[in-house]
Amino acid sequence: MKRWWTYQRERFPIAGHGPLILAFSFSAVSYSRMLRNAPGFPPLLPAASAFVSCFLFFLQLRIADEFKDFEEDSAFRPYRPVPRGLVTLRQLALVFLLAAATQLALALVLRPDMAFLLLVVWTYLAGMSKEFFVRDWLKARPLTYMLSHMLIMPLVDFYATGCDWLASAVPAPSGLSFFLVASFCNGMVIEIGRKIRSPADEEPGVETYSALWGRPRAVAAWILALTLTTTFALLAAHGIHFLLPAAVVLGAFLAIAVLTALRFLRSQRPGQGRTIELSAGLWTLALYLSLGAIPIAWRVWSGRHP
């Protein structure tokens, strides 16, 4: 058990990922519910199923990366848990299958049709784990590589929304598209943000966007992703009649993120890239709270239903 605790701390920290995934999944269920003008908070079973399933999706993504990157990790990052023998790929495969069995059980309990949406996400995840069978072509095109992998975000989000509308045996509500595109763009915020580093923190054989594109371009790409996320998030907020509050919250966090990025560019200190990653996490939390927990709480407590 101690080995697994160490693994999660290094590769999938529950304390860090848990709140973000909770905000992500609850936002999806709540946003779908608000689009349908359904009264009250999401029932416990759909909300809990969305959270557990999403948590396991992201765990499966991490495990898939362990398989996909094993050779590179062994060559350039032998300190990571799998290359150094803390856990084995076979053990991780068992965890992956147990997670899949849990997801399937939850889907069937909610509504058997949910299994179809689950299969869609699994299929795309399987393609990602094989680099869509064009690994060298994708590796030579970092932007295309990132975009192809970030498509998993709206797929997972769509599944989470299905825990509301499909579990309620109704069609998907119109207006989900802006929410899903915002999720796609925010995936790039997280992905770019975690791969921007100070020069002293770059590692041989480790591809970061700051190394591939240079720090100024990487930061510019991150700010562009933030701007696109904000744009589609505000369009999504308009769909649930929450535009102004969302604009205030997201505008404030966008300003903080941009100031953090500019400060990073002016600094050469080791570890400064962590501020970008932390800012991306806080931004993500603000984004999903602004489209989920906050607006639905306002609706319920104010008794207002458009």
N, C-alpha and C positions, 0 to 999 in steps of 0.2 A: 504493500500500500504506500509506503514511503516513496518508492520509485515513481509511482503514478502521481503522487502529490508534487514531486519535483518536476515531473514532465509537464503537468498543467501549469505550474508556476513559470516555466521557461517558454513553453510553446503555445499554451492556450489558457492564460490566466483567467480563472472564473471571476475573480473580483473585478477585473477590468472589463472583460467581455460581457459578463452577465447583465449589468445595468443597461448597456447599449443594446443588447439583443432584446431585453425586456421592453425597452422603449420602442425599438424597431417593430417587434411583433404586436405589441399593444396598439401602436399607432396604426398598423395595417388593419387590424380588426375594427378598431374604433372609427377609422376613416371610412371604411366600407359601411359601417353601421350608420354613420352620419349622412353619407350620400343617400342611403335608403330611407332617411328620416325615421329610423327605428328608435323608439324611446328608450331611455335609460342607458346604463353602462352595459358593455358586453357581458353576457353570462359567463360564469366561471369556467365551464368546460371548454367552450371555444377559445377563450382567452388563454387558458392554461395550455391547451393543445397547440395553439399557435406558438407560444413561447417555447415549449419543450421541443417541438418539431424544428423551429428555427435555430434554437441552440444546438441541436444535433446536426442540422445542415452545416452550420459553420464549423462544428467539430469535424464532420466528415470532410469538409474542404481542407482543414488543417492536415488530417490524416492522408488525404490524397496528395497533398504537397509533399509529405514525408516520403511517399513512394516515388513521386515524380522527380524529386530533387535529391534522391539518395546518393547518386554518383557524385554530383557536384558538392553536396554536403560532406561526403567522405573525403573529397580531395581538398576542399577549401575551408570547410567549417567542421572539422572533426570534433569540436567542442560541443556540438549539438547532441541532444539526447540519444538519437538513433545511432549515429556513427560511433559514439563512445560506448554504446552497449547498455545504456540505462534501460531502454525498452527495445523490443524487436519489431520489425515490420509485420511479422506473423501475429504478434500480440495486438498491434494496432489494427490489423485486418479484422480480428475478432471483435474489437471494440466497434469498428465500423459496422459490422454485421448486426451487432446487438443494437446499435443506434437505429439502423434501418428497420429492424423488427419492431422497435418501440414506435417509430414513426408510422409504420403500417398499422399497428394496433390502434393508435390514436386516430388515424384516418378512418378506419373501419368503424370505430365507436361513434365518431362524429356523423359520418354518412359514407356509405360504401363508394359513392362517386368521388370522394376525396382521394381515393387510391389512384385515380387517373392523373390528377394534378401532381400527386407525389411521384408518379412514374415519369412525368415530364421533367421534373427537377432532377431526379436521379439520372435520367438519360443525358441531360446536358452536363451534369457533374462528371459522368463517366467519360464524355467527350473531352472535357477539360483535363481530366487526369491523364489522357493520352495525347494531349496537346492537339486534339482534333486530327491526329495522324499526319500533321504537317509541322512537326516540332522545329526543324531547322528553319523553315520558311517563316514561322512566327517569331522565332528567336532573333531573326535578322530584322524584324520590324517591331520594335518595342511598343509603339503606339497601337498597332493592330493587335498585338498580343494582349495588351491591357484591355482594350475595348472588347475583345472576344471573351475575355474572362469575366469582365464586369457585367456581362449580360446575365450572369447567375443571380445578381442582386434583384432585379425586377421579377425574375422567376420565383425566387424564394418569397419575395413580397407578395406576389400574386397568390401564391399558395396560402400565405398567412391571411390575406383578405378572404380567400375561399373558406377559411374557418368560420367566417361570418355568413357570407351570402350563399355559398353552396351548402353549408351545413343547415341553413334555413330554408333550403329547397327553393331559392329564387334565383333569377338570372343575375349575372354580374352587373352592378349598378354602373350607369353611364357616368363618366367623369373620373374613372380610375387611372386613365392614361397619364395625366399630369403627375399624379402621385408616383406611378411606376417609373416615369422618366426621371423624376427627382431622385428616386432611389438609385437609379442607374448612375446618374451624375455624382451622387454622393459616394457611391462605390469608388469612383475615381479620386474623390477628395481623400478617402481613407488610404487607397492604394498608393497614390503619389506621396501623400503625407508621411507614410511610414518608410518611404524609400528616398527621402531627402536627408543627406548627412553633411556634417562639416568635413572639410578635407582630411582632417586627422583621423576621422572615423571610417573612412572608406577602406574596404578590405579587398585584397586581390581575389579575383574570381567571383566577387559578389556584385551583381548588376543592380545599381541604384540609378534613379533618374538624375540625381545630382552628378553622377559620374558619366552617364550616357549623354545627357543634354547640357551639362554645366549647371551650376547653381542658379544663375539668373533665369535661365529658360525653365528649369524645373520648378522654381518658385512661381514664375509667370503661369505655367501650366496649372499649378495648384490653385492659384487665385482664379484662373479661368474656370476651373471645375467648381470652385465655390460659387462663382457668379452664376454659372449655369444652374447649379443646384438651387440657388436662391430664386432664380427666375421661375423655374418650374414648381418650386415649393409654394411660391406666392400664387401661382395659377391654381395649384391644388387647394390652397387655403381659400381662395375665392369661391371654389366649388362648394365649400362647407360654410360660407358666410363668416369667415374668420380672417379676412385679408389684413385689416389694420393691425390687430394684435400680433399676428404672425410677422408682419413687416417690421414692427418695432423690435420684437425679440431677435429675428434673424438679422436685421440691420445692425443691431448692436454686436452680435456675435461675429458677423462678417467683418465689421470694423476692427474688432479685437484680433481676428485671424490675420487680416491684412497687415496690421501693425506688428504682429508676431513675425510674419514673413519678412517684412522690411528689416526688423531688428536682426533676424537670422542672417540676412545678406550682409549686414554691416559687421557681423561677428565672425571670427575665425576660431572661436574657442571649441575644444572638443566637447561633444555631447550636446551641442546647441540644436542639432537636428531633432532632438527629443521634444523640443518646444513645439515644433511643427506637428509632430505626431500627437502630442497631447492636445494641441489646439484642434486638430481634426476630430479627436474623440469628443471633446466638449461641444464642438459644432454639431456633430452627429446627434448627440443627446438633445441639444436645443432644437434641432430640426424636427426630430420625431415627436418630441413633447409638444411642439407647436402645431403639429398636424394630428395629434392623437389625444394624449391625456388632458392637455389644457383645454382644447375646444370642447371635448365631450363633457368634461367636468363643468365647464361654463354653461353648457346647454342643460345639463341635468339640474344643476343647482339654481340656475336662473329660471328654469321651467320654460325656456324658449326653444321652440322647434319650428324652423321655417316652413 
